[in-house]
Amino acid sequence: MEKLKIAVIGCGTIANAAHIPAYAKRDDCELAWFCDIIGERAKTAAEAHGGKWTTDYKELLNRSDIDAVSVCTPNNVHAPISIGFLKAGKDVLCEKPAALNYAQALEMQKAKNETGRVLNIGVCNRFNTAVNIIEGLINSGSLGEIYHVYASFRSHRSIPGLGGAFTTKEIAGGGALIDWGVHFIDLVMYCCGDPEPKTVSGEAFCKLGKNIKGYAYKNMWAGPPLLDGVYDVEDSVSALVRTAGPVITIHGAWAQNIGVDEMLVDFMGDKGGIRLQYGAGFKIYSTTGEALATTEIDFNPDNQYEEEIDDFLRTSRAKGTVKSRADIDNAIITSKIIQAVYDSSDAKREIVF
Ligand SMILES: NC(=O)c1ccc[n+]([C@@H]2O[C@H](COP(=O)([O-])OP(=O)(O)OC[C@H]3O[C@@H](n4cnc5c(N)ncnc54)[C@H](O)[C@@H]3O)[C@@H](O)[C@H]2O)c1
């Protein structure tokens, strides 16, 4: 089998933690090119994996020694880079969120449709073992009708890189909702069969991080704070989403004065319910006769990022004849919901699709 030649655009945290090691482990692909505007990062990756490097992705668009591309850059350049490679005839796996906003995500979907190439989004929970067992349980009907899903991704103090790219709307598109919420909304939609959203009402709060100098924290991922930086995104969000399936309620926070960190999803069915601890396992709550039953689930977890890359290469080889569960056609529903939460918050009213 001929090896697929891969380019990785953006050689930062997620590229080095997930994409690059997953490609490097395989013998059916080759890490051919690395690109980062910080040349040292691309060079380091190329030296470690034997590929070439550049600081300008445009130099790579029309190269014949690239078949497929991982886009691991900040959110503001997901759309131009992904569309550029699709139009140049390459298949693309673009990190989540699909784009800075829903309009850009639609442009990306249009480019996929016009070119007939593969465009998957890094909705890695669709490749998580626990999530897939839950999806199977829900779709087999064993929980009955799922009428409500409650997602909580709330942290006491976890604003990333305060003042930097994550907290600048122009670069990130938003805060806790677009960064963390995208994973939670996507996994709920996946488990519930991607139901059509009907209405969205939400409120996004920018409260605790806006005084950058006065923000108290113990440690900061993607930090340290930039004291003269920008903080114009939400540090917490609440929303209610009605869909053709269940109602979904979302409560998210990078920072909230709550004293605990909570990362969970409750799937409420009329025969049984599931509480998923995000990134870990889950329990099933049901009844047996007149008694209450709790079922502990144990399983052998896969590496979701390796599964995601495996799926991307499989769909790339299939040349559009096989559709991934991470295809933008599925992932874009989350962009639509996130956009509606922000629009609802700005307009102070419900958004009806
Ligand atoms: N799936 C997940 O679990 C997960 C986890 C973390 C981050 N992400 C997503 O991955 C993306 C990157 O996040 P990160 O934490 O790795 O950020 P990062 O800042 O660590 O890495 C991004 C890299 O992209 C480079 N870059 C910026 N603009 C570029 C351009 N035009 N061309 C080439 N390189 C460019 C930066 O110099 C940086 O090295 C974000 O969209 C984020 O939402 C996903």
Ligand as a Chemical Component Dictionary entry (heavy atoms), coordinates in Angstrom:
data_LIG
# 
_chem_comp.id                   LIG 
_chem_comp.type                 NON-POLYMER 
_chem_comp.pdbx_formal_charge   0 
_chem_comp.three_letter_code    LIG 
# 
loop_
_chem_comp_atom.comp_id 
_chem_comp_atom.atom_id 
_chem_comp_atom.alt_atom_id 
_chem_comp_atom.type_symbol 
_chem_comp_atom.charge 
_chem_comp_atom.model_Cartn_x 
_chem_comp_atom.model_Cartn_y 
_chem_comp_atom.model_Cartn_z 
_chem_comp_atom.pdbx_ordinal 
LIG N1  N1  N 0  -9.209 18.061 20.125 1  
LIG C1  C1  C 0  -8.728 18.482 21.270 2  
LIG O1  O1  O 0  -8.874 17.831 22.297 3  
LIG C2  C2  C 0  -7.973 19.793 21.292 4  
LIG C3  C3  C 0  -7.153 20.087 22.385 5  
LIG C4  C4  C 0  -6.417 21.281 22.347 6  
LIG C5  C5  C 0  -6.560 22.164 21.287 7  
LIG N2  N2  N 1  -7.408 21.859 20.255 8  
LIG C6  C6  C 0  -7.579 22.791 19.128 9  
LIG O2  O2  O 0  -6.356 22.769 18.365 10 
LIG C7  C7  C 0  -6.062 24.061 17.854 11 
LIG C8  C8  C 0  -4.664 24.466 18.308 12 
LIG O3  O3  O 0  -4.648 24.515 19.726 13 
LIG P1  P1  P 0  -3.276 24.320 20.529 14 
LIG O4  O4  O 0  -3.674 24.212 21.969 15 
LIG O5  O5  O -1 -2.460 23.249 19.915 16 
LIG O6  O6  O 0  -2.636 25.751 20.277 17 
LIG P2  P2  P 0  -1.068 26.119 20.248 18 
LIG O7  O7  O 0  -1.026 27.591 20.352 19 
LIG O8  O8  O 0  -0.331 25.288 21.232 20 
LIG O9  O9  O 0  -0.608 25.655 18.781 21 
LIG C9  C9  C 0  -1.032 26.290 17.609 22 
LIG C10 C10 C 0  0.185  26.481 16.693 23 
LIG O10 O10 O 0  -0.254 27.017 15.459 24 
LIG C11 C11 C 0  0.742  27.935 15.004 25 
LIG N3  N3  N 0  0.134  28.829 14.011 26 
LIG C12 C12 C 0  -0.666 29.904 14.230 27 
LIG N4  N4  N 0  -1.058 30.439 13.053 28 
LIG C13 C13 C 0  -0.481 29.688 12.078 29 
LIG C14 C14 C 0  -0.491 29.720 10.659 30 
LIG N5  N5  N 0  -1.173 30.662 9.989  31 
LIG N6  N6  N 0  0.207  28.793 9.978  32 
LIG C15 C15 C 0  0.926  27.840 10.634 33 
LIG N7  N7  N 0  0.975  27.746 11.992 34 
LIG C16 C16 C 0  0.278  28.652 12.694 35 
LIG C17 C17 C 0  1.202  28.619 16.273 36 
LIG O11 O11 O 0  2.462  29.250 16.112 37 
LIG C18 C18 C 0  1.239  27.458 17.256 38 
LIG O12 O12 O 0  2.493  26.819 17.289 39 
LIG C19 C19 C 0  -7.170 24.991 18.369 40 
LIG O13 O13 O 0  -8.129 25.151 17.360 41 
LIG C20 C20 C 0  -7.767 24.243 19.553 42 
LIG O14 O14 O 0  -9.138 24.520 19.741 43 
LIG C21 C21 C 0  -8.085 20.691 20.236 44 
# 
loop_
_chem_comp_bond.comp_id 
_chem_comp_bond.atom_id_1 
_chem_comp_bond.atom_id_2 
_chem_comp_bond.value_order 
_chem_comp_bond.pdbx_ordinal 
LIG N1  C1  SING 1  
LIG C1  O1  DOUB 2  
LIG C1  C2  SING 3  
LIG C2  C3  SING 4  
LIG C2  C21 DOUB 5  
LIG C3  C4  DOUB 6  
LIG C4  C5  SING 7  
LIG C5  N2  DOUB 8  
LIG N2  C6  SING 9  
LIG N2  C21 SING 10 
LIG C6  O2  SING 11 
LIG C6  C20 SING 12 
LIG O2  C7  SING 13 
LIG C7  C8  SING 14 
LIG C7  C19 SING 15 
LIG C8  O3  SING 16 
LIG O3  P1  SING 17 
LIG P1  O4  DOUB 18 
LIG P1  O5  SING 19 
LIG P1  O6  SING 20 
LIG O6  P2  SING 21 
LIG P2  O7  DOUB 22 
LIG P2  O8  SING 23 
LIG P2  O9  SING 24 
LIG O9  C9  SING 25 
LIG C9  C10 SING 26 
LIG C10 O10 SING 27 
LIG C10 C18 SING 28 
LIG O10 C11 SING 29 
LIG C11 N3  SING 30 
LIG C11 C17 SING 31 
LIG N3  C12 SING 32 
LIG N3  C16 SING 33 
LIG C12 N4  DOUB 34 
LIG N4  C13 SING 35 
LIG C13 C14 SING 36 
LIG C13 C16 DOUB 37 
LIG C14 N5  SING 38 
LIG C14 N6  DOUB 39 
LIG N6  C15 SING 40 
LIG C15 N7  DOUB 41 
LIG N7  C16 SING 42 
LIG C17 O11 SING 43 
LIG C17 C18 SING 44 
LIG C18 O12 SING 45 
LIG C19 O13 SING 46 
LIG C19 C20 SING 47 
LIG C20 O14 SING 48 
# 
